[in-house]
Amino acid sequence: MLDFGADRLAVGAQIELLCDSFPDLGTGAVAQAIRYSLLGAGKRIRAILLLSAYRAVGGRGDASALAAAVEVVHAYSLVHDDLPCMDDDDVRRGRPTTHRVFGPHVAAVAGVVMVPLAVRFMLISARGLGLPDEECGGIVQEFMRASGAAGMVGGQLLDLAGEARTLTLDELEKIHRAKTGRLIEAAVRVGGIAAGANNTELDALGRYGVALGLAFQIADDVLDATATTAELGKTAGRDAELRKSTYALLLGVDGARHRAHSLANEACGALDAAGLLTDELEQIARFSVERKK
């Protein structure tokens, strides 16, 4: 089994550097909330996906700063997702959520500030790899599209609208392809862009990311229904409390697990057909559906 510990450490170091290298971030409550949300423990799966895709296409530089940028976007989404006006959750990554520590107003502003912070860091990181301006702009555009109204934010809105309703499987997949899947897809594609992938390679990476993003969310739904809060590091059973439709509810736990594994196979097949399937990317796909938290 491959060990991604070195990648996690490199990305963590870049996030710490980010928190210390922007003097206009300041030291007030908002800055403290940003640091709290960014420096908490996490799987860093999106960052690791970016690095693995970068290496699969042939990238040889240090892309850890660019990988850290996607974690800023993801962390902002978690801060807002946990707010009282959203999922109103108390625990994230094994500790109190950002708004429980700093208050909902500070947490909301911190999340907003993290968006332009992520864009700046993406651009600086892409230029640090020596990429041309066109590729640098393309990377920022990829991430912002994935996290905007047609991606993560739009998916979150659909998710809120779907509470206390019985959704069809198609409706549920539409939500999660946007809310969870688009940022995962973007992380994989950006790794390819940074390494100079051609259109065929980017298409394969994108199809891998789409399938993997949905598989990852299905695994989350199963864990929410079967694991404990201590195991997850976040509140278990929250989907049921919010009366959300989930894959575990619509397909049953065993059916949801089968669907997740089928999607992981689909993801790997897309890369294999393009000659891009590496041990790293296959292991991430398997981990995403077999993980315990």
N, C-alpha and C positions, 0 to 999 in steps of 0.2 A: 504493500500500500504506500502511495506517495505521501509525503509530509509537506504540507503547505505552511508550516510554521515560519519558515524564513520569509515567505511572502507576507504573512500577517504582521511580522515584526517590522518589515520594511514599510508597509503601508501605515502601521501605527506610528512609526517614527516620522513619516511625512505629515500625518495629521497633527502630531505634536508640534512639528515645525510650522505648520500652517497657523496653529493657534498662537504661536509666539512671533510670527513674522509679519503680521499685518498690524502696524501700530495704530491705525484708525479703528481697529476693533475695540480698543479701550479696555477698561478694567471694571466697568459697571456691571449692573445686574444682567443685562442682555449678554454681555461678553462672557460672564460667568456661566450663564445658561447654555450658551453655544459650546463652550469648552466642556461642560458637563455632558451634553448630549453627544459630542463628537468623541470624547475620550473614554466612554463607557465600553465595556466588553461587548464583542459582537463576532459573528461568524466571518464577516468581511467577504461574503461569498461573491458579491458583485465585483469587488476589487480583484479577487483571485481569478474570477472569470476573465476580466479584462487582461490581466497579465498572462493567463494561459492562452488566450486567443492571440495575443501579441506574439508569444513565442511560437505558436503553431504556424503562423504565417511566415515566421523567419525573423522577427524582431530581435535585435541583439542589444539594444540600449537598456537603460534603467527607466522603466515606465512606472515605477512605484508611485511617483507623485501624481501622475495622471490617474492611476488606479485609486489613489486616495480621494481624488476629486469626486468620483462617483459615490463614495461613502458619505461625502458632505450632503449630496442630494438625498441619499437614502435616509440619513440621520434627520434632516429637516422634515421628511415625510413622516417619520415616526413621532417627532415632537408634535406635529399638527394632528396626526391620527389619534393620539392619546388625549387630546384636549377635551374638556367637558362638553363642548358643542359637537364633538365628533363621537369617538368611542368611549370617552370618559373613563380611561383606564388608570390604574394606580401603580402598576409594576411594569417595568421594561428592562430587559437584560439583567434581571436579578436585583434591581434596586428601584426606588421610587421614580416615577415618571417625572419629566422635566417640570411640568406645571405643578406637580405636588411639592416640589422643592422651591421653585421660584415664583409660583403663582401663574394663573392662566394668561394674564395680560403680557407678562414678560416672556413667557414661553411662546405665545403667538408671534410677538415681535421678533424674537430670536429666530424662529423658523423662517420668517420673511427675510431677515438679514442674511441667512445662510444661502439663499438662492443666488444673489449677486456675488457673494463670497465664493461660492462654488464655480461660477462662471469665470471669475478672475483667476482662480487657481487652475482651472482647466486650461485657460489660454496660456498662462505662464508655464504650466507643465508641458503643454504641447510644444511650445517654442523651445523649451529646454531640451526636447528631444531632437531639435534641429529640423522640425517639420516646416514645410512651406506654409505661407499664410492661408492658402486655399484649404489645406488639410486642417490647419488649426481652426479655421472658421467652421469647417465641416464637423469637427468634433464637438464644438460648442453647440452647433445647430442640432446635432444628433441627440445630445443629452437634453436640451431644452424642449425639443419636440416630445421626447419620451416622458418628460416630467410635467408637461403642460396639459391643456384642456383635452387634447386628443390622446393623452396617455395617463400618467399617474393621477393627476388632479381630477381629470374627467372620470376616471374609474372610481376614485374615492367618492365623488358626488353620486354616481350611479349606485355605489354600495350603500350609501346613506339612504337613498331613495328606495332601496330594496328591502330595508328593515321592516319586519312585521308583514312581509309578503312572501308568498310561495313562488319562487322564480322557476322558470324552465331551465334546463341545462344550458341551452343556447344563451339565455339571458345571463346566467351565472358566468359562463365562459367569456362573454363580452366584457363583463365587469373586470374580471381578473386578468384577461389579456392586456387590459389597459392599466389597472391599478398596480399589479405586481409584474406582469410580463414585459411591459414596454421598457422599463429601466434595465431589467436583466438582458433583454435583447440589445439595448443600446450599449451596455457594458461590453458585450461580446463584439459587436460591430466596431466600436471605437478601438478596441484592441487590434482589430484587423486594419482599420484605417491608419492607425499609428505605425503599423508595420508595413504599410504600402500594399495592402491586399487589392487584388483586381476585382472587377464586378462579380465574377463567378464565385470567387472566394467570399466576398461580402454577402452574397445571396445565401450561400451555405451557412455562414456564421449566423446570419439573421434567422434562418429557419431553425437552426439549433437553439438560438436564444428564445424564439417564440414558444417552441415546444417545451423547453426547459422551464421557462417562466411559469407556464401553466402547471407543469408537474410540481414545481416548488410550492405553488399555492395550494394544490390539492393535498400535498403532504402536510402543510400548515393546518388545513381543515381537519385532517385526520388526527393530528397531534392535539389540536384544541379539544377534540372530543374524547381522546383516550389517555392523555398524559396529565400530570399534576402541575400545579403552579411552580412547585420547587424544581421539577424537571425542566420546565419550559423557560423559567426566568421571567415569565409574564403570566397574567391571569388566565388560568385554564377555564374552559367552559364559557368564555365570554361571548362566543357566537350565539350560543343557546340563550343566554341572558338577553341579548339584543334582538333575539328572534330573527336571526339572519338565515337565509338559505345557504347551505354549504354543500360541498361535494359529498361529505360523509352523510348528510341528511338525505340528499337526492339519490345517491348511488349505494348507500350503505358503506360501512367502513371497508369491507373487503372489496366491494366494487370500486370504491375510490382509490384504494391502493393499486388495484389492477390497472385502472386508468392512468395513474401516475407512472407506473412502470412502463406502460405502453408508450407514453409520451417521452420518457427517458430514452427508450429504444429508438423512437422516431428522431429525437434530437441527434443521437449518435449516428444514425443512418444518414442523416443529411450531411454530416461532416465526412463520414466514411466515403460517400459517393464522390466527394470533392478532393479526397486525399488529404484531409485536414484533421482527421480524428487522431488525437494523441492520447497517451495514457492519462495525462492530466485532465483533459476535457471529458474523457469517458468517466473517470473517477468522480469528477464533480457532478456529473449527471446521476450517477448511482447514489452518491452521498445525498443529493437533494431529495431523493424519494425514500431513502432508508434511514435518514437521520432520526434521532430521538429527541431533538429539541430545535 
